[in-house]
Amino acid sequence: MNFKLPRRHRKNFEIISNKKIEENFNENECMEIFEQIKNEYKKAPNSFGSNEGRKESYLELLLIISDQIANEYKSVDVQLTQGIPDLIKSKSQ
């Protein structure tokens, strides 16, 4: 699958994943990239409305990617835990 991201998130995606956005990813690679971005989100400092907004930017990127992964792979569901998306493998197909 290819990720379709807004322009403001493409550079962050490529820096975190060390892969180009044009590449095709399989399900396992998508899950790994999601976890990498989630770890960056957890490490980011709270920005509280500053101009950087790094934590909010990572959260927005997580929401976009989790939705695209869930739409592409029917065996994956998105569950929000305190506003943070988690990918859950579903047993029914």
QUIHUQUI-V206238 format. One record per pair of residues at least 4 apart in sequence whose ideal C-beta (glycine too) atoms are under 8 Angstrom apart, sorted by the first residue. I is the first residue (numbers start at 1). J is the second residue. If there is no record, write none. Layout:
i | j
I | J
I | J
This chain:
i | j
1 | 24
1 | 25
1 | 26
1 | 30
1 | 68
1 | 69
1 | 72
1 | 73
2 | 21
2 | 22
2 | 23
2 | 24
2 | 25
3 | 13
3 | 21
3 | 25
3 | 65
3 | 68
4 | 68
5 | 9
5 | 10
5 | 13
5 | 21
5 | 61
5 | 64
5 | 65
6 | 10
6 | 64
8 | 57
9 | 13
9 | 57
9 | 60
9 | 61
9 | 64
10 | 14
10 | 21
11 | 15
12 | 16
12 | 57
12 | 58
12 | 61
13 | 17
13 | 21
13 | 33
13 | 37
13 | 61
14 | 18
14 | 19
14 | 20
14 | 21
16 | 33
16 | 36
16 | 37
16 | 40
17 | 33
17 | 36
17 | 37
19 | 23
19 | 25
19 | 33
25 | 29
25 | 30
25 | 33
26 | 30
27 | 31
27 | 69
27 | 73
27 | 75
27 | 76
28 | 32
29 | 33
30 | 34
30 | 65
30 | 69
30 | 72
30 | 73
31 | 35
31 | 69
31 | 76
31 | 87
32 | 36
33 | 37
33 | 65
34 | 38
34 | 62
34 | 65
34 | 66
34 | 69
34 | 87
35 | 39
36 | 40
37 | 41
37 | 58
37 | 61
37 | 62
37 | 65
38 | 42
38 | 62
38 | 84
39 | 43
40 | 44
40 | 58
41 | 55
41 | 58
41 | 59
41 | 62
41 | 84
44 | 54
44 | 55
44 | 58
45 | 54
45 | 55
46 | 55
47 | 52
47 | 53
47 | 54
47 | 55
47 | 56
49 | 53
53 | 57
54 | 58
55 | 59
56 | 60
57 | 61
58 | 62
59 | 63
59 | 83
59 | 84
60 | 64
61 | 65
62 | 66
62 | 84
62 | 85
63 | 67
63 | 85
64 | 68
65 | 69
66 | 70
66 | 78
66 | 85
66 | 87
67 | 71
67 | 78
68 | 72
69 | 73
69 | 76
69 | 78
69 | 87
70 | 76
70 | 77
70 | 78
70 | 87
74 | 90
74 | 93
75 | 89
75 | 90
75 | 93
76 | 87
76 | 88
76 | 89
76 | 90
77 | 87
77 | 88
77 | 89
77 | 90
78 | 85
78 | 86
78 | 87
78 | 88
79 | 85
79 | 86
79 | 88
80 | 84
80 | 85
80 | 86
81 | 85
81 | 86
